[in-house]
Structure formats: C-alpha cells, structure tokens
Amino acid sequence: MADISPTPSSDSWHLSKSVPITLIFCLLVQAGAIVWTVSMMIGDIQDNKDDLIAVQARLARVEDAVHNQAVSMARIDENIKAIRQAVERMMERQQNASYEPPN
C-alpha cells in the first residue's frame, strides 16, 4: 500500500505541539491590547475633532465680536472728532463775540 501522507507543499497550516500554550496566550493578549489601543486612539481622535469644531465655532464668534467692537470704536472716534470740532467752533464764536476791537 502506498503512503497517503500529504506532501509539504500541499500541507495545510498546523501548529506543532511543541509550541507552548503561554506563547499563544501572550500573542492573543498582545493582539487584544493592540485592538484596545487602536480603539482608544480612534475615540480620542473623535473627541479632538469634536473639540476642534467647538473651538472653531467659538473663534468665529470672537472674531465677529472683535469686528463689531472695531466698528463701534471707529464710530465713537468719529463722534469724538465731531464733538471736538463743535466745541472748538463754539469757543471761536465766544472769543469773537467777547473780543471788542479797540476804539
């Protein structure tokens, strides 16, 4: 009778009994730790993305407030200039009215 044992090239993968069970356990634990670490990283990335969106929205509101304040400051500055000019004209009129030319 011919020996029907498979040849090494057509052999399916198998595990030798000389491999300790602790090695297999350590590899499984390491694979679990890698999966856990990657899932934690993905969660942290998502949290950072959400925080970044919130910060961008807040920055947009702050930029709008700063722009509005700049417009208000320009208006206040123009009002102060107009008031200063009005006061100077009033002073000139008062000085001209109180000035009596010598006779």
C-alpha positions in Angstrom: 0.0 0.0 0.0 1.1 3.5 -0.8 1.7 6.1 1.9 -1.1 8.7 1.6 0.6 11.4 3.7 0.3 14.9 2.3 3.4 16.4 0.8 4.8 19.5 2.5 3.7 21.8 -0.4 0.1 20.8 -0.2 0.1 20.6 3.6 -2.4 22.9 5.4 -1.2 25.1 8.2 -0.9 23.4 11.6 0.5 24.1 15.0 3.2 21.9 16.4 2.6 20.6 19.8 6.0 21.9 20.9 4.6 25.5 20.9 3.8 26.4 24.5 0.3 27.5 25.3 1.6 30.5 27.1 3.1 31.8 23.8 -0.3 31.5 22.2 -1.9 33.2 25.2 0.6 36.1 25.1 0.0 36.6 21.4 -3.7 36.7 22.0 -3.3 39.2 24.8 -1.0 41.3 22.7 -3.5 41.3 19.8 -6.3 42.3 22.3 -4.1 45.1 23.6 -3.4 46.4 20.1 -7.1 46.4 19.3 -7.9 48.2 22.6 -5.2 50.8 22.0 -6.4 51.5 18.4 -10.0 51.8 19.6 -8.9 54.3 22.4 -6.9 56.3 19.8 -9.9 56.4 17.5 -12.1 57.6 20.4 -9.5 60.3 21.3 -9.3 61.4 17.7 -13.1 61.8 17.6 -13.1 63.7 20.8 -10.4 66.0 19.5 -12.3 66.5 16.3 -15.4 67.5 18.3 -13.4 69.9 20.4 -11.8 71.4 17.4 -15.2 72.1 15.8 -16.3 73.7 19.0 -13.2 75.9 19.2 -13.6 76.9 15.6 -17.2 78.0 16.2 -16.1 79.9 19.3 -13.3 81.6 17.3 -15.8 82.7 14.7 -18.0 84.3 17.4 -15.0 86.0 18.9 -13.9 87.3 15.5 -17.4 88.7 14.9 -17.3 90.4 18.3 -13.9 91.9 17.7 -15.1 93.2 14.3 -18.2 94.7 15.9 -16.1 96.4 18.6 -13.8 97.8 15.9 -16.7 99.3 14.1 -18.1 100.7 17.3 -14.7 102.2 18.2 -14.5 103.8 14.8 -17.9 105.4 15.3 -17.0 106.6 18.7 -13.8 108.1 17.3 -15.8 109.9 14.6 -18.3 111.2 17.2 -15.4 112.5 19.4 -13.9 114.3 16.4 -17.3 115.9 15.6 -17.8 117.0 19.2 -14.3 118.4 19.4 -14.9 120.4 16.2 -18.2 121.7 17.6 -16.6 122.7 20.9 -13.8 124.5 19.0 -16.3 126.4 16.8 -18.2 127.4 19.9 -15.1 128.6 21.6 -14.1 130.6 18.5 -17.6 132.2 18.4 -17.4 133.0 22.1 -14.0 134.5 21.7 -15.0 136.6 18.7 -18.2 137.8 20.5 -16.2 138.8 23.6 -13.5 140.5 21.6 -14.1 144.2 21.2 -11.9 146.0 18.8 -10.0 148.9 20.3 -11.5 152.4 19.6 
